[in-house]
Amino acid sequence: MRSVSDKNKKKWEKSKIQISKELRDIIHGYVMSDGYLRNGCLTVHQGEKQKAYVKWLYDKFQIIRTPTPIKEVLMTHSKTHRQSRSFRFFTRSVLHGFENMWYQVSIDADGHRKSTKKLPRNIQCFFNETFVTVWFAGDGTKIIGSKGAKFEVTAFTVEERLILKNLFFTKFGIRAQIISSGLSKAGRPQWALKIPAEDYQKFRNIITKMDLIPNLFPYKLHKKT
């Protein structure tokens, strides 16, 4: 009997999809921030303000997505009765390898399957300019009141935050800092990875090599000096 991984490999070969290095890094960057993988399928789902970003990803993911157009999703909040609008599309179920890298599967006390996102062991292999740029598009922002930037990293473990901090230094010579960013509404500590002012220009140069941030997220940038 063939294993599940063998079946996935055969399915991948049959699809004749060749993922470029750039596409690989964009997939990883999106999963790092807002993306959700299940059964080898990546869900791209963003709010109304990020409609242009969804279109950008839709174009970049052309060889791995379905031909179905981007769908407009309307939802009404159960308490406020306010309606929100978002945009969504799915890739085909060809990203099992990415899912295996990014999720740890466990069985809870009730016997239900649970997938928890984790940093891939080989993250250093794709922790590059493209990856960081797409990650910043989802989880990054400029620091208000001083020159610098930060990434939301609360969802990661203490060890994973340290890995990310060290990767910024070893890959780019950027001395990132792990900082507290207050408490959530539920009273849980929040954490961010800060790019300090002295390294900001170096960081800015990295995330503006692609058109993504300057064109779609210019408000996340401090002015160039």
C-alpha positions in Angstrom: 0.0 0.0 0.0 1.3 3.4 -0.9 1.8 6.0 1.8 -0.1 9.3 1.9 3.1 11.1 1.0 3.6 8.9 -2.0 0.1 9.6 -3.2 0.6 13.3 -2.7 3.9 13.1 -4.7 2.2 11.3 -7.5 -0.6 13.8 -7.5 1.9 16.6 -7.6 3.8 15.0 -10.5 0.6 14.4 -12.4 -0.3 18.1 -12.1 3.0 19.1 -13.8 3.2 22.2 -11.7 6.6 23.7 -11.3 6.8 26.2 -8.5 9.4 28.9 -9.0 11.6 30.2 -6.2 9.7 33.5 -6.1 6.3 31.7 -5.9 7.6 29.4 -3.2 8.7 32.4 -1.1 5.4 34.2 -1.7 3.5 31.1 -0.5 5.6 30.8 2.6 5.3 34.6 3.3 1.6 34.5 3.0 1.2 31.3 5.2 3.5 33.0 7.8 1.0 35.9 8.1 -2.6 35.4 7.0 -2.7 32.2 5.0 -4.4 29.0 6.1 -3.6 25.6 4.6 -5.8 22.5 4.9 -5.7 19.4 2.8 -3.1 20.9 0.6 -5.3 23.9 -0.2 -4.4 27.5 0.6 -7.1 29.9 1.5 -6.6 33.6 0.6 -9.1 35.7 2.5 -8.7 39.4 3.2 -10.9 42.3 4.3 -12.4 44.9 1.9 -9.4 47.3 2.3 -7.1 44.6 1.0 -9.0 43.9 -2.2 -6.0 44.9 -4.3 -3.7 42.6 -2.3 -6.1 39.7 -3.0 -5.9 40.5 -6.7 -2.1 40.7 -6.5 -2.0 37.2 -4.9 -4.6 35.9 -7.4 -2.2 36.9 -10.2 0.9 35.5 -8.5 -0.8 32.2 -7.7 -2.1 31.6 -11.2 -0.5 28.2 -11.8 -1.7 26.8 -8.4 -5.2 28.3 -8.0 -8.5 27.3 -9.4 -10.0 29.2 -12.3 -12.8 30.4 -10.1 -12.9 34.2 -9.9 -12.2 36.0 -6.6 -15.4 35.8 -4.5 -16.9 38.7 -2.6 -18.0 37.5 0.9 -20.7 39.5 2.8 -21.1 38.8 6.5 -23.4 40.3 9.1 -22.1 40.5 12.7 -24.5 38.6 15.0 -24.3 41.3 17.8 -23.9 44.6 16.0 -25.7 43.6 12.8 -23.1 45.5 10.9 -22.2 44.0 7.5 -18.6 43.4 6.5 -17.2 42.7 3.0 -14.2 40.6 2.2 -12.6 38.8 -0.7 -11.5 35.2 -1.0 -10.1 32.6 -3.3 -8.5 29.1 -3.0 -5.6 27.4 -4.5 -5.9 23.8 -5.8 -5.0 21.0 -3.3 -1.4 20.8 -4.4 0.4 22.3 -1.4 0.6 19.3 0.9 4.3 19.7 1.3 3.9 23.3 2.5 1.2 22.1 4.9 3.5 19.5 6.3 6.1 22.1 6.9 3.9 24.7 8.6 1.5 22.6 10.7 1.9 20.1 13.5 -1.0 17.6 13.8 -2.2 16.3 17.1 -5.2 14.6 18.6 -7.0 16.3 21.4 -8.7 14.6 24.4 -11.9 14.2 22.5 -10.2 12.5 19.6 -10.4 15.4 17.3 -7.6 16.2 14.8 -5.9 19.5 15.6 -3.5 21.4 13.4 -1.2 24.0 15.0 0.9 26.4 12.9 4.6 26.3 13.7 7.8 27.6 12.1 9.2 25.2 9.6 12.5 23.6 10.6 14.1 24.8 7.4 12.8 28.4 7.6 16.4 29.7 7.2 16.3 28.3 3.6 13.6 30.7 2.5 14.0 33.6 5.0 14.8 36.0 2.2 13.7 39.4 0.8 10.6 38.1 -0.9 9.5 36.1 2.1 10.0 39.0 4.5 8.2 41.4 2.2 5.0 39.2 2.0 5.1 38.5 5.7 5.4 42.3 6.3 2.4 42.9 4.1 0.3 40.8 6.4 1.7 41.2 9.9 3.9 44.3 9.7 3.5 48.0 10.3 5.6 51.1 10.7 6.2 52.4 14.2 4.3 55.6 14.9 6.3 58.4 16.5 9.7 57.1 15.6 11.5 55.6 12.6 11.2 51.8 12.7 8.9 48.9 11.9 7.5 45.9 13.7 5.9 42.5 13.1 3.2 40.9 15.2 4.6 37.7 16.6 2.3 36.8 19.5 1.2 33.6 18.0 4.8 32.2 18.0 6.5 30.5 20.9 9.4 32.1 22.8 11.8 29.9 21.0 10.3 30.8 17.6 10.5 34.5 18.3 14.2 34.1 19.1 14.7 32.2 15.9 13.1 35.0 13.9 15.2 37.6 15.7 18.4 35.7 15.0 17.5 35.2 11.3 17.2 38.9 10.8 20.7 39.3 12.0 22.3 36.4 10.2 20.5 37.0 6.9 20.5 40.8 6.8 22.6 42.2 9.6 19.4 43.7 11.2 19.4 43.8 15.0 15.7 43.1 15.6 14.3 43.3 19.1 11.5 41.3 20.8 9.3 43.8 22.6 6.1 43.7 24.6 3.1 45.3 22.8 0.6 45.3 25.7 -2.3 43.0 26.5 -5.1 41.6 24.4 -8.7 42.3 25.3 -8.6 38.9 27.1 -5.6 40.0 29.1 -3.0 38.0 27.3 0.5 39.4 26.7 1.2 40.6 23.1 4.6 40.5 21.4 6.2 42.2 18.5 9.5 41.9 16.6 10.8 45.5 16.3 13.1 46.8 13.5 15.0 49.6 15.3 15.6 53.1 13.8 19.3 52.4 13.2 18.5 49.5 10.9 15.3 50.8 9.4 16.7 52.0 6.1 18.4 48.7 5.5 15.0 47.0 6.2 13.2 49.5 4.0 15.5 48.7 1.1 14.7 45.0 1.5 10.9 45.3 1.5 10.8 47.8 -1.4 12.6 45.7 -4.0 9.2 44.2 -5.0 6.3 46.4 -6.0 4.0 45.0 -3.3 4.7 47.3 -0.4 5.3 50.6 -2.3 2.2 50.1 -4.5 -0.3 48.5 -2.2 0.9 49.3 1.4 2.7 52.7 1.2 1.2 53.6 4.5 3.4 51.0 6.1 6.6 52.8 5.1 8.4 55.8 6.6 9.7 58.2 4.0 13.0 57.4 2.5 16.0 59.3 3.9 
